[in-house]
Amino acid sequence: MTKKYFGTDGIRGRVNNEKINGEMFFKFGLAAGTYFKNQKKNKQTAIIAKDTRLSGYTLEPALVSGLASAGMHVYTLGPLPTNGLAMLTKKMKANLGIMITASHNQYYDNGLKLFGPDGLKLSDKIEKKIEKLIDLKITNYLSKPETLGRVKRLEDGNEKYIKILKSNFPKNFNLQGIKIAIDCANGASYKSAPKLFKSLGAKVYEIGTSPNGTNINFNCGSTYPEKIKKLSKKYRVNLGISLDGDADRIILCDEKNNIVDGDQIIAMLAKRWKRKKILKGGAVGTLMSNYGLEKYFKRQKIKFFRANVGDRYVKEKMQKYKFNLGGEQSGHIILGKFATTGDGLLVALEVLFSMRKGIKASELFNNFKLTPQKLENIFVKDKSIINSKKCRKAIKIANKLIKGNGRLLVRKSGTEPKIRIMAESENKKLILKCINIVKKSIN
């Protein structure tokens, strides 16, 4: 059964349209609260964090009202990275955690990411159960006046999160003498990221730490790596760190000014963890992971599996095979030894820990040659066009052309009104030809 509200990473869309408005967020809160309070009788608690979008000020109260109306006690944390919310959901033994964010999207979008008491994103099965409740009669689930939930603001969420991050490393670990450039995308990490690295003794050069409600991800952050590259070069830093709006993605820049994507980060971590006997089983990537990464893991004799796009599906496959490392080319990296979802700050700390004995970032990365790859995102009014006879025929023709010389992937975005066309091959002309064949069937 196709989901009505949830996509590949929670619920997301344009603010004050269809799903993303105050009325719907009340319904989401009431439905999620009703489902989770029936799973755990002794404590009815939800915690909420958000990124820095202007719309958070209208959506959060509606969500809180829905949860409290279901009888859930609610703690609000304010701006906090997504994995900070996941970590605190587990630590505080809450029934659920909800992150109000549209991740790497622009300010005019917003959404929700939901986490269970184990700190994991919800399964498709649970999301479908919540969806059934959303569309039912509201009065069926409203609590009696005496059993309404209470609401409290917690001001120390970032401090608690930073403390958990640092507890994963030796007490004597510090960044004295290390220069770091960081781009927080004017998002959820604008407080926690600079504070974390400064507390460890690093010299920090920061941008993207002045959110105004509408500048989140705007020409900055992990989807705009030119910014961190420029800052890193200016101050000649040891490492450049670029995060997205909710800080679950990370893109790096080494001291030679080379951009390092998620595939290169996963390759480095897998190699190092294998050497240190930390790696369990192997690594999980996605359908978008570069073919060069797959070939590299074969050479290193590291098991590698592909999951559907979305860090939730990566985590599910990691659990299935009992792996402790996985991630996406876009920079969602899950360090299963420490976390349940992608965390840019945690990955940055692990990379910096690997550099602590004077090793340069450029020595850690670029372990394999990327297979030339091109991704085109086509805006569409209706994503079901991918299933049209014309589009299916074009995909078949393109697949036949590239077979044996590369790979083609055409899919619907789970979070935006886009069709994504990816092709990779050593033959760059072939890449363009295949993409154009499919593109013409959509436009």
N, C-alpha and C positions, 0 to 999 in steps of 0.2 A: 504493500500500500504506500503510495506517494505521500510524503508529509506536506501538510498545508502551510505551516508556519516556520518550521525549523529547516535550515539548510545544512551545509557541510560543517558549519561552525556556529551553531546557535541560531538566533533569529537576527536578521539584519535587513535594513532597507532605508528608504528616504524618510526623513522626519516629517511627521504630520501627513503621511500618506498611508493608506491601508493598515499595515501592521504596526508601524512605529508612531504611536500617538498615546496620549494620556489614557483614553478609554481602553485601548488594547493592553497597555501596560498594567492597568488595574486588573484586567481579566487574566493576564499572564501570572501576576502575583497571586491572585486568588486560586488559580488552577494549580500552580506549582506548590503553593502552601498547602492546599487541600491534599494533594498527592503525598507530599513528604511528611506531613504531620501524622498520616495514617501508617507510615513505615516505622516510626520511632515514637513510642508512647511517652517515654519519661521526660523528653525535652523537646520543646517545639520552638526551635531557633533557626533564624535565617540571617546571614550577613551579606551586606551589599557594598560593593566598591564600584568605582566608575573611572572613566578617563576624563578629559578636560573639555568635552564638547558642551557648547552652550545649551543644547537640548537636554543635557543631563539634569539641569535644574527643573525642567518640567516633567521629565519621565521618571526620575527617582521618586518623587512624592507619590505619584500614581502607583508605582510598583510597591512601595512601602504600604500604601493604603490597602492594596489587594492582599498582601501577605498578612497584615494585621487583621484584616477582615476575616481571613481564614483561621485566625487564632494563633498565628505565628508571632513570636517575639522577634523583633528585628534590631540588628545593630548595623548602623551605617558607618563606613570607614572613610568616605571621600575618595579623592584620587589615589590610586594604588595600582601597580602592575597586576596583570591578570594572575600570574602564578603566586603573587603575594596573597591574593584573595583565595586561591586554591589551597595554599599552605595553611592559612588561618582558618579556613573552613574545617580542615582536618584537626588542627591544633585545638580549636575552640569546641570541637565535637558538636558542630552545628548540623542540623538536618540537611541544609543546603546552602550554597554560596552562589550569588548572582553578580556577575560583572556586567555593568552597563557600558557597552563599547561597540564600536564598529571597526575595531582593530586598525588596519592600515588605510581604511577608507577616509574620504574627506569629511569635513565637519557636518555637512548637510545630511549625512547618513548616521544612523545609530542602531543599537541592537542589544542583544543579551547573550551572554555565555553562562550556562548553568553547570554547577558542580555538585556532585553528591557528597555525602558525609566522608567518603574516602578521598576526597580531593580530586576525583576523576570527572571528566566531562561525561555527561549523560549518554547512555546508549540510545540507539535508534528506537529500541523497544520502549524505554521509559519516556522518550520524547513523544512517541505516538500516544501513550497513555495520558500524558499531560495535555496533548492536543485535543483529545476527546473531551476533557473537562472544560477546556477554554470555550467551546461552543455551546455548552449546556446552560440551562437557566441559572443565572447568578444567585438568585435567592435560595437555591438548593444548598449552597455551600457557605453562606454567610454565618459567622459565629453568633451566638447569643451575646447580648451586651456585656454580661459579666465574664465572658471567656475571650473577649477581643485581645489581640496581642499588644504588647507594649513596645515602644520604640526608643532607642538610645543611640546617641552619637559617640563613637570611640575616636579619640584624637591621636592615638599612638599606633595606628595601623602600620605606618611606614617603619617606625622604630622596631616594632615586633618582627616585621618582614626582614629587615636588615639583620637583625639578631639571628634569625633562623638561617639566612644565607651564610653568614660568617661562621656559624657553628659547624658547617660542613667541612671546614678547613682547619689545619693546625692553628693553635693559639698564637704561635710565633710567626705566622704568615703575614707579611706586610708588603707594601708597595713603595717603600722608601726609595727614592732615586728614579722612579718610573714616571714618565710623562704620558698622560692619556688625553686624547681628544674624544669628546662624547657628544652625540647628537640625540637628544631625547624626543625629537619630533613634536615638541610642544604638547606632549601627551602625559600619560599616567605616571611616568617615571621621572618627571621633572624635579621632584623633591628627592626621591630615594636614590637615584643613580649617582648624582654628584656627591651626595652625603656618604654613600657607601664607599666610594673610591677614595674620597678625602679622608675618611675615618681610618683607612688602611695606610695612609701616608703618601698617596700619589699626588703629583701635581696635575690638576685637572683643568683642561680648557673646554668650556661647555658652550653649546648652542642648543636651540630648541628647548630652552627652559623658561620661556616667558609666554605661557599659554594665555590667550585672550578669548577663548571660546570658539573661534573660527579659524585659527591658524594651525590646528593639529594636522600633521602630515602634509602641510602645504609647502611644497618645494623643500622638504627636509625629511629626515628619518630614513629608515631602511629601504624605502622604495625610491629614494632620491640620493644614492650614494655619492654623487658628485660633491655634495655638501661636506661630508666627513672627509673625503679625499682632499679637498681644498684646505680644511682646517688642520688636518694632520700634516700636510706639507708645510703650512705656514709656521707651525710650532715644532716641527721635526720630532714628533712624538714616537714613543715605542709602540703604541697601538691606538688605532682609531676605532671607536665603537659607535655604531649607528643602530638605534632601536626604532620600533614602530609605535603607533599611538597607544597601544596597551602593553608594550614592552615584552611581548611573547615572541617577537622576531628579532634577530640580530644579523647585521652584516658588518664585517670588519675591514680594516685597512691596515696593512703592515707598514713597517718603517721605510720601505722602498716605494710606498704610495700605490701598492697593488690592492685592488678590491678583492676581498675573500668572501665568497658566497656560502650558503648553507652546505652544499655538497662538499666543498673543500674543508669546511669545519668538521663535518662528520667523518671524513676520511682521516683527518689528523687525530681526532679523538679516538677513533677505532684502532688506529695503528698504535697510539700511545697506550690505550687501555689494554690492548692485547699484550703489549710488551710488559706492562705492569701487572698482568694477570687480573685485571679488573673487569675486562670485557666478558659478558656472559652471552655465549652462543654466537652472536654476530650483530648485524645492524639492519635496521629497516629504513627504506627510503619510500618514495612514492612513484607514481606513474610518470611524474615530471623529472625525477632525478636523472642527471646526465648519464649517458651511456658510458662515458669515461670513468665515472665512479664505479659502475658495475664491473668494468674490466679491471680496475685497480684492485677491488676487493678479491677478484679471482686470483690475481697475482699474489696478493697477501694471504691467500687462503683464509679469508674471512667470509662467513656466510652472509648473504645479502638477499633480502626479500623486498618486493615492492608492495605498497598499500595504496588504496585510493587516496586522492588528494585530500588533505585535511589532517591536522595533527591528531585529531581524535581517532582517526582510522589507523594512523601510525602507532599510536599507543595501544590500540586493540590488538594489532598484529604483534607488537612487542610482548604483550601479555600472553598471547597465544603460544609464541615460541620461547617465552621466558628470556627474551633479550633485554638488555638494559640501555640500549642506545638506538636512537632513531631520529628522523627529522626530514625536513623539506629543503629544497634548493632555496626557497624564499627566506630561510633563516629560522623557521620553527625548529628548534633542536630540543629533544627531550632526553635529559640525563636521568634515566630511570633509577640510578643509584641514589639520586637526591630529590627528584621531583616527579609529579604526575602529569605535567603538561609543559609546553614550551616556556622557557624563561631566559630572556636575553641577558639579564644581569648575572644569573648563575653560570651561563655559558661563558660570559666574559671573565668571570672569576676563575673558572676552570682553565681557560686559555692563559690567563695571567699567572696562574699557579704553575703551569707548564713552562713559563718563561722565567721563573724565579731564580734560576742559576745562571742568568746572563744569556740565555738562549734568545735569539731574535725571532720575531714573529715570522719573518720571511723564511727562516729555517724550518719552521713548523709546518707551514702550508705549501701549496702548490706541489702536492705529492703526485698528481697525475695531470695529464693533458686533457682538457675539456674537449669533448666532441662538439664541433660547431652546432649551435642550437639557436633556433629563432622562435620566439613566442609572439603571436599577434592576438590582441583582444578586440573583438568586434562587438560594438554596442548593438543590441537588438531590442525590439519592443516585446517580442515573445520568444523565449528560449527554446520553445518546442519546434522552432524552425529546423533545429538540428535533426529532427526526425522526418522532415519532408523528403519526398521521393527525390527531388533535385539535389538536396544536400547529401543524402545517403549515396546517391550515384557518384557524386563528386569525390566523396571520401573513399569510395571503392576504387575509383580511377587513380587517385593520389597514392593510396596504399599499394596498388599494383606497381606504380612507378618506382616507389622508394624501397620496396621489398628487397632485402638482400644488401641494400646500400645505406640503410638508415632506419628511422622510426618516425611514425606520424601519430599524433594524439589529438583528437578533436573532442572537446567536452564542454558541457554547460558549467559556467561558474556557479558555485554553490552560494555565493554571497552578493553577487552583482548581476545586473542585466546584460551579461556578456556571454559570447561564445569564445572559448579559448582554443586557438590553433597552434600546436607546437610541432615542429619538425626538427630532426637532427640527423646530420650526415657529414661525412668528410667532403662531400660534394655540395658546395654552397649554392650553386645554381639550381641544383635539384631541390634543395630546401625551399628556395623562393618559388620555384615552379609548383611544387606540391601545395604550398600555402595558398598561392593565388588561385589554384583550381578550386579549393574549398571555399575560399573567400568570395569568389564570384557567385557561388551558389547560395550565399547568405545575404549579400548586399542587394 
